[in-house]
């Protein structure tokens, strides 16, 4: 069976090459005002968290192993400051949010009170849809940052709160889906000249344009077979929840990627994961899926399933527009 992808990277590929081929063009789209999403999908232990860089224990700007997020943030601020130098009236603000979906419960990793509220049965986080069909995450804390080091400090703060545990297949297995979002608000002022007969010199008018765009970095928990991870108790419950939400995501991808378009209903509401990613899947976002696979023979079935999953996702056609 053959599969078609935009890029294929061998196992010895360096992080910088993956970033330049996949994520760098998406950062440029973000600065132009488009919503962008990057999804890391694959079985447990295949390198999703490593590739994305969401397990940030210590940030070293010179590190060979820096993930996609760290490299994207450095490029983003470099591009923004370059724009600022060319146009002094150009203004920008950058915010970050960090969400975890653990056992179908939303947790704000940048708000320490969020986990405590969930334990008490109170959740401030809600997924809402406006009249234009845009998805909004109500109650999520958005923290303003002024530079790459401050932004990555927030990533590190959230990563330390993320739920991880050991299974037979991965000693530091992510037990939740994580969505790290960078929100970019840009303001540009353009001067327009109005030539009227009585005006000398011509009257000056300014046009202010405001654009808000988002970059969602999505680190999905790995699909796993309970008989191979030997999970029991809480680990088993987590595995069932992970597989359930990934199944719902697969159903949405199948419905959207159905070339015959016989499907009229897209089951976004089957899981909070698919509701969170509704804009990224079939909505107003340029989305890239990074499918991570294991080279081991023993993982052949999981690798085949991942390739099928990603191949279906490639058929999805989003409608992308600038958020003015």
C-alpha positions as CSV (number, residue, x, y, z in Angstrom):
1,X,0.0,0.0,0.0
2,X,1.3,3.5,-0.9
3,X,0.8,6.8,0.9
4,X,1.2,10.4,-0.2
5,X,2.7,13.0,2.1
6,X,4.2,16.4,1.6
7,X,7.4,15.5,3.4
8,X,9.0,12.3,4.7
9,X,11.9,12.5,7.2
10,X,14.2,9.6,8.0
11,X,14.9,8.8,11.7
12,X,18.3,10.6,11.7
13,X,16.8,13.9,10.6
14,X,17.9,16.9,12.7
15,X,15.3,19.1,14.5
16,X,16.3,22.1,12.5
17,X,15.6,20.5,9.2
18,X,12.1,19.4,10.3
19,X,11.4,23.0,11.5
20,X,12.6,24.6,8.3
21,X,10.6,22.3,6.1
22,X,7.4,22.2,8.1
23,X,7.0,25.0,10.7
24,X,8.9,27.9,9.3
25,X,6.4,28.6,6.5
26,X,3.6,28.4,9.1
27,X,5.2,31.2,11.2
28,X,5.3,33.4,8.2
29,X,1.5,32.7,7.6
30,X,0.9,33.7,11.3
31,X,2.6,37.0,10.8
32,X,0.5,37.6,7.7
33,X,-2.7,37.3,9.8
34,X,-3.7,33.6,9.2
35,X,-4.6,31.1,11.9
36,X,-2.3,28.1,11.8
37,X,-2.2,24.7,13.6
38,X,0.4,22.0,14.0
39,X,-0.7,18.6,15.2
40,X,1.7,15.9,16.3
41,X,0.1,12.5,16.1
42,X,1.4,8.9,16.6
43,X,1.6,6.0,18.9
44,X,3.0,6.3,22.4
45,X,6.8,6.7,22.5
46,X,7.1,7.7,18.8
47,X,8.6,11.2,19.5
48,X,5.7,13.6,19.4
49,X,6.6,15.6,22.6
50,X,10.3,15.6,21.6
51,X,9.5,16.9,18.1
52,X,7.1,19.6,19.3
53,X,9.2,20.6,22.4
54,X,6.4,20.7,24.9
55,X,8.4,18.8,27.5
56,X,10.7,21.8,28.2
57,X,12.7,21.1,31.3
58,X,15.5,23.6,30.6
59,X,15.6,26.1,27.8
60,X,19.0,26.4,26.1
61,X,18.9,28.6,23.0
62,X,22.0,26.9,21.5
63,X,20.7,23.3,22.1
64,X,20.8,20.9,19.2
65,X,17.7,19.2,20.5
66,X,15.4,22.3,20.6
67,X,11.8,21.4,19.5
68,X,9.6,23.0,16.9
69,X,7.9,25.4,19.4
70,X,11.2,26.9,20.6
71,X,12.5,27.4,17.1
72,X,9.2,28.9,15.9
73,X,9.1,31.4,18.8
74,X,12.6,32.6,18.0
75,X,11.7,33.1,14.4
76,X,8.4,34.8,15.2
77,X,9.9,37.5,17.4
78,X,12.8,38.0,14.9
79,X,10.2,38.6,12.1
80,X,8.1,40.9,14.3
81,X,11.1,43.1,15.3
82,X,12.1,43.2,11.6
83,X,8.7,44.5,10.7
84,X,8.9,47.0,13.5
85,X,12.2,48.4,12.2
86,X,10.8,48.9,8.7
87,X,7.6,50.5,10.0
88,X,7.9,52.4,13.3
89,X,4.0,52.8,13.5
90,X,3.6,49.0,13.5
91,X,2.6,47.6,16.9
92,X,2.3,44.0,18.1
93,X,1.2,42.1,21.2
94,X,1.9,38.4,21.9
95,X,-0.1,36.3,24.3
96,X,0.1,32.6,25.2
97,X,-2.3,30.0,26.6
98,X,-1.6,26.4,27.5
99,X,-4.5,23.9,27.8
100,X,-4.5,20.2,28.9
101,X,-7.3,17.8,28.1
102,X,-7.0,15.0,30.7
103,X,-9.7,12.3,30.9
104,X,-12.0,14.6,28.9
105,X,-11.6,17.4,31.5
106,X,-10.1,20.8,30.4
107,X,-7.3,22.1,32.6
108,X,-5.6,25.5,32.2
109,X,-1.8,24.8,32.8
110,X,-1.1,28.5,33.3
111,X,-3.7,28.9,36.0
112,X,-2.7,26.9,39.1
113,X,-6.3,27.2,40.4
114,X,-7.8,25.4,37.4
115,X,-6.8,21.9,38.6
116,X,-8.1,22.6,42.1
117,X,-11.4,23.8,40.7
118,X,-11.8,20.6,38.7
119,X,-11.2,18.5,41.7
120,X,-14.0,20.3,43.4
121,X,-16.3,19.8,40.4
122,X,-16.1,23.4,39.3
123,X,-14.7,24.2,35.8
124,X,-14.3,27.7,34.5
125,X,-13.3,26.6,31.0
126,X,-15.9,26.3,28.3
127,X,-15.9,25.8,24.5
128,X,-18.2,28.3,22.8
129,X,-19.2,28.9,19.2
130,X,-20.1,32.4,17.9
131,X,-22.7,33.3,15.3
132,X,-19.9,33.1,12.6
133,X,-19.1,29.5,13.5
134,X,-15.7,30.6,15.1
135,X,-14.7,28.5,18.2
136,X,-13.8,30.4,21.4
137,X,-12.2,29.0,24.6
138,X,-14.0,30.9,27.4
139,X,-12.2,31.2,30.8
140,X,-8.7,30.4,29.4
141,X,-5.9,32.5,30.9
142,X,-3.9,34.4,28.2
143,X,-0.6,35.7,29.5
144,X,1.0,38.6,27.6
145,X,4.8,38.1,26.9
146,X,7.4,40.5,25.5
147,X,10.1,38.2,24.2
148,X,11.0,34.7,23.4
149,X,12.6,33.9,26.8
150,X,9.5,35.1,28.7
151,X,7.2,33.1,26.4
152,X,9.3,29.9,26.7
153,X,9.3,30.5,30.5
154,X,5.5,30.2,30.3
155,X,5.8,27.0,28.3
156,X,8.2,25.6,30.9
157,X,5.8,26.6,33.7
158,X,2.9,24.8,32.0
159,X,4.9,21.7,31.0
160,X,5.9,21.1,34.6
161,X,2.1,20.9,35.5
162,X,1.3,18.5,32.6
163,X,0.2,14.9,33.5
164,X,2.8,12.3,32.7
165,X,3.3,8.7,34.0
166,X,5.3,5.6,33.2
167,X,3.9,2.7,31.2
168,X,5.6,-0.5,29.8
169,X,6.0,1.3,26.4
170,X,7.1,4.8,27.6
171,X,8.8,5.8,30.9
172,X,7.5,9.4,30.5
173,X,4.2,8.9,28.7
174,X,2.0,12.0,28.2
175,X,-1.3,11.1,29.7
176,X,-3.2,14.1,28.2
177,X,-3.5,16.1,25.1
178,X,-1.8,19.5,25.3
179,X,-2.5,22.6,23.2
180,X,0.0,25.5,23.5
181,X,-1.3,28.6,21.7
182,X,0.4,31.8,20.7
183,X,-2.0,34.7,20.0
184,X,-0.6,37.5,17.9
185,X,-2.3,40.9,17.8
186,X,-1.0,43.3,15.2
187,X,-1.8,47.0,14.6
188,X,-0.6,48.8,11.5
189,X,-1.1,52.4,10.6
190,X,-1.0,53.5,7.0
191,X,-0.9,57.1,5.9
192,X,-3.2,58.0,3.0
193,X,-3.0,61.2,1.1
194,X,-6.2,63.0,-0.1
195,X,-5.7,65.3,-3.0
196,X,-8.3,68.0,-2.9
197,X,-8.2,71.2,-5.0
198,X,-8.3,73.5,-2.0
199,X,-5.7,71.6,0.0
200,X,-2.1,72.5,-0.2
201,X,-0.3,70.4,1.0
202,X,-2.7,67.4,0.5
203,X,-4.7,66.3,3.6
204,X,-3.3,63.4,5.5
205,X,-5.5,60.5,6.5
206,X,-4.5,57.4,8.4
207,X,-5.9,53.9,8.1
208,X,-5.5,51.6,11.1
209,X,-5.7,47.9,10.5
210,X,-6.0,45.4,13.4
211,X,-5.3,41.7,12.8
212,X,-5.5,38.9,15.4
213,X,-4.1,35.4,14.5
214,X,-3.3,32.3,16.5
215,X,-0.8,29.4,16.3
216,X,-1.9,26.2,18.0
217,X,0.8,23.7,18.8
218,X,-1.0,20.5,19.5
219,X,0.8,17.6,21.2
220,X,-1.6,14.7,21.2
221,X,-1.2,11.9,23.7
222,X,-0.1,8.7,22.0
223,X,-2.6,6.0,20.9
224,X,-1.9,2.8,22.9
225,X,-3.0,-0.8,23.3
226,X,-3.7,-1.7,26.9
227,X,-2.3,-5.2,26.4
228,X,1.1,-3.7,25.3
229,X,1.3,-0.9,27.9
230,X,0.0,-3.2,30.7
231,X,-1.8,-0.2,32.2
232,X,-4.1,-0.8,35.2
233,X,-6.0,1.5,37.5
234,X,-5.6,5.2,36.7
235,X,-3.2,4.5,33.7
236,X,-5.9,2.2,32.2
237,X,-8.6,4.9,32.7
238,X,-6.3,7.5,31.1
239,X,-5.5,5.1,28.1
240,X,-9.2,4.6,27.5
241,X,-9.9,8.3,27.5
242,X,-7.0,9.0,25.2
243,X,-8.0,6.3,22.7
244,X,-11.7,7.6,22.9
245,X,-10.8,11.1,21.9
246,X,-8.3,10.0,19.2
247,X,-11.1,7.8,17.8
248,X,-13.4,10.9,17.7
249,X,-10.6,12.8,16.0
250,X,-10.2,10.0,13.5
251,X,-14.0,10.0,12.7
252,X,-13.9,13.8,12.1
253,X,-10.9,13.4,9.8
254,X,-12.6,10.6,7.9
255,X,-15.8,12.7,7.5
256,X,-13.9,15.8,6.3
257,X,-11.5,13.8,4.1
258,X,-14.3,11.9,2.4
259,X,-13.8,12.9,-1.2
260,X,-17.2,11.7,-2.3
261,X,-18.6,14.3,0.3
262,X,-21.6,12.0,1.1
263,X,-21.2,12.9,4.7
264,X,-23.2,15.9,5.8
265,X,-22.7,15.7,9.6
266,X,-19.2,16.2,11.0
267,X,-19.1,14.7,14.6
268,X,-17.2,17.5,16.3
269,X,-19.2,17.2,19.5
270,X,-18.2,13.6,20.1
271,X,-15.2,14.7,22.1
272,X,-13.8,17.9,23.7
273,X,-10.7,17.4,21.7
274,X,-12.5,17.7,18.3
275,X,-14.5,20.7,19.6
276,X,-11.2,22.4,20.6
277,X,-9.8,21.7,17.2
278,X,-12.9,22.5,15.2
279,X,-11.4,25.6,13.5
280,X,-8.2,23.7,12.7
281,X,-10.1,20.8,11.1
282,X,-12.1,22.0,8.2
283,X,-12.3,25.6,9.5
284,X,-10.4,28.9,9.2
285,X,-6.8,27.6,9.8
286,X,-3.8,26.3,7.8
287,X,-3.1,23.0,9.5
288,X,-0.1,20.6,9.3
289,X,-0.1,17.1,10.8
290,X,3.2,15.7,11.9
291,X,2.8,11.9,11.9
292,X,5.4,10.3,14.2
293,X,6.1,6.6,13.7
294,X,8.4,4.0,15.3
295,X,11.0,2.2,13.1
296,X,10.6,-1.0,15.3
297,X,9.1,-4.1,13.6
298,X,7.1,-4.8,16.7
299,X,5.2,-1.6,16.2
300,X,4.2,-2.4,12.6
301,X,0.4,-2.3,13.1
302,X,0.5,1.0,15.0
303,X,2.8,2.5,12.3
304,X,0.4,1.4,9.6
305,X,-2.6,2.9,11.4
306,X,-0.7,6.2,11.9
307,X,0.1,6.4,8.2
308,X,-3.6,5.7,7.3
309,X,-4.7,8.4,9.7
310,X,-2.4,11.0,8.3
311,X,-3.2,10.0,4.7
312,X,-6.9,10.7,5.4
313,X,-6.1,14.0,7.0
314,X,-4.3,15.2,3.9
315,X,-7.6,15.1,2.0
316,X,-9.1,17.8,4.3
317,X,-9.5,21.2,2.6
318,X,-9.7,24.2,5.0
319,X,-11.0,27.6,4.0
320,X,-8.3,30.1,5.2
321,X,-8.7,33.9,5.4
322,X,-6.9,36.7,7.2
323,X,-8.5,37.6,10.5
324,X,-9.2,41.3,10.1
